[in-house]
Amino acid sequence: MIVAGVMSGTSADGINVALLRVSDRAGGGARPRGIHQSISFQLIGHAQYLYPKRVRSAVLASMNAARASDADLARLNFLLGE
């Protein structure tokens, strides 16, 4: 299976993405919970996408709970989804 990890850190400078191939070296089948020796991870690729200045400013402003309104957060949600 291929998994994408997506993260934006507290610096709010952008988004980091990593693609991993996760496979079972044992060839499938159920394993008891907590046993991970037969799982392998292969990094396929990674990239960083910097926010434009206006987006970063909006993200940082939204971190101030006393000043961020519901409307501001809704606009930011739309902006980040573009």
Backbone hydrogen bonds in HBPLUS format (Angstrom, degrees):
<---DONOR---> <-ACCEPTOR-->    atom                        ^
c    i                          cat <-CA-CA->   ^        H-A-AA   ^      H-
h    n   atom  resd res      DA  || num        DHA   H-A  angle D-A-AA Bond
n    s   type  num  typ     dist DA aas  dist angle  dist       angle   num
A0022-VAL N   A0001-MET O   2.79 MM  21  5.38 168.3  1.81 169.5 171.9     1
A0003-VAL N   A0020-LEU O   2.81 MM  17  5.24 160.8  1.84 153.7 160.3     2
A0020-LEU N   A0003-VAL O   2.85 MM  17  5.24 164.3  1.87 156.0 161.5     3
A0005-GLY N   A0018-ALA O   2.82 MM  13  5.17 164.3  1.84 154.5 159.9     4
A0018-ALA N   A0005-GLY O   2.92 MM  13  5.17 150.9  2.01 144.6 153.1     5
A0007-MET N   A0016-ASN O   2.94 MM   9  5.31 154.0  2.01 151.9 158.8     6
A0016-ASN N   A0007-MET O   2.80 MM   9  5.31 168.9  1.81 161.0 164.0     7
A0012-ALA N   A0009-GLY O   3.11 MM   3  5.68 159.9  2.15 114.8 120.9     8
A0051-TYR N   A0013-ASP O   2.97 MM  38  5.81 163.9  2.00 126.4 131.2     9
A0015-ILE N   A0049-TYR O   2.86 MM  34  5.23 158.4  1.91 143.0 147.0    10
A0049-TYR N   A0015-ILE O   2.80 MM  34  5.23 167.5  1.82 158.9 163.2    11
A0017-VAL N   A0047-ALA O   2.92 MM  30  5.44 166.1  1.94 163.2 165.8    12
A0047-ALA N   A0017-VAL O   2.94 MM  30  5.44 151.5  2.02 151.9 158.0    13
A0019-LEU N   A0045-GLY O   2.85 MM  26  5.37 168.0  1.86 160.0 161.7    14
A0044-ILE N   A0019-LEU O   2.78 MM  25  5.32 164.3  1.80 149.0 152.1    15
A0021-ARG N   A0042-GLN O   2.81 MM  21  5.07 161.0  1.85 146.2 152.4    16
A0042-GLN N   A0021-ARG O   2.93 MM  21  5.07 147.0  2.04 140.0 149.9    17
A0023-SER N   A0040-SER O   3.00 MM  17  5.35 162.9  2.03 147.6 152.8    18
A0040-SER N   A0023-SER O   2.79 MM  17  5.35 167.1  1.80 157.6 162.0    19
A0027-GLY N   A0024-ASP O   3.13 MM   3  5.71 167.5  2.15 117.0 120.7    20
A0025-ARG N   A0038-SER O   2.66 MM  13  5.17 149.7  1.75 168.8 170.3    21
A0035-ILE N   A0032-PRO O   3.29 MM   3  6.05 154.2  2.36 143.7 143.6    22
A0039-ILE N   A0036-HIS O   3.18 MM   3  5.51 170.6  2.19 118.1 119.4    23
A0055-VAL N   A0052-PRO O   3.02 MM   3  5.36 123.8  2.34 107.2 121.6    24
A0056-ARG N   A0052-PRO O   3.01 MM   4  6.33 165.8  2.03 163.8 168.0    25
A0057-SER N   A0053-LYS O   2.99 MM   4  6.19 159.6  2.04 149.0 154.7    26
A0058-ALA N   A0054-ARG O   3.10 MM   4  6.24 151.7  2.18 136.3 143.5    27
A0059-VAL N   A0055-VAL O   2.90 MM   4  6.20 156.4  1.96 153.9 160.5    28
A0060-LEU N   A0056-ARG O   2.94 MM   4  6.15 170.1  1.95 156.0 158.3    29
A0061-ALA N   A0057-SER O   2.94 MM   4  6.08 155.3  2.00 144.7 151.9    30
A0062-SER N   A0058-ALA O   3.05 MM   4  6.20 144.2  2.18 140.7 149.5    31
A0063-MET N   A0060-LEU O   3.18 MM   3  5.39 150.9  2.26 103.1 111.7    32
A0064-ASN N   A0061-ALA O   3.25 MM   3  5.82 167.3  2.27 114.5 118.4    33
A0067-ARG N   A0064-ASN O   2.97 MM   3  5.59 145.4  2.09 117.6 127.0    34
A0068-ALA N   A0064-ASN O   2.98 MM   4  6.04 143.1  2.12 156.2 166.9    35
A0073-LEU N   A0069-SER O   3.04 MM   4  6.36 161.4  2.08 152.3 156.6    36
A0074-ALA N   A0070-ASP O   2.91 MM   4  6.15 151.5  1.99 147.6 155.9    37
A0075-ARG N   A0071-ALA O   2.95 MM   4  6.20 158.3  2.00 149.3 154.6    38
A0076-LEU N   A0072-ASP O   2.94 MM   4  6.18 157.1  1.99 147.5 154.2    39
A0077-ASN N   A0073-LEU O   2.87 MM   4  6.05 154.3  1.94 144.3 151.4    40
A0078-PHE N   A0074-ALA O   3.07 MM   4  6.35 155.8  2.13 145.5 151.1    41
A0079-LEU N   A0075-ARG O   2.83 MM   4  6.08 160.7  1.87 150.2 156.3    42
A0080-LEU N   A0076-LEU O   2.87 MM   4  6.03 164.4  1.89 157.1 159.4    43
A0081-GLY N   A0077-ASN O   3.20 MM   4  6.25 135.7  2.40 134.3 145.4    44
A0081-GLY N   A0078-PHE O   3.18 MM   3  5.15 128.9  2.45  94.2 107.9    45
A0082-GLU N   A0079-LEU O   3.31 MM   3  5.51 158.3  2.36 103.3 109.6    46
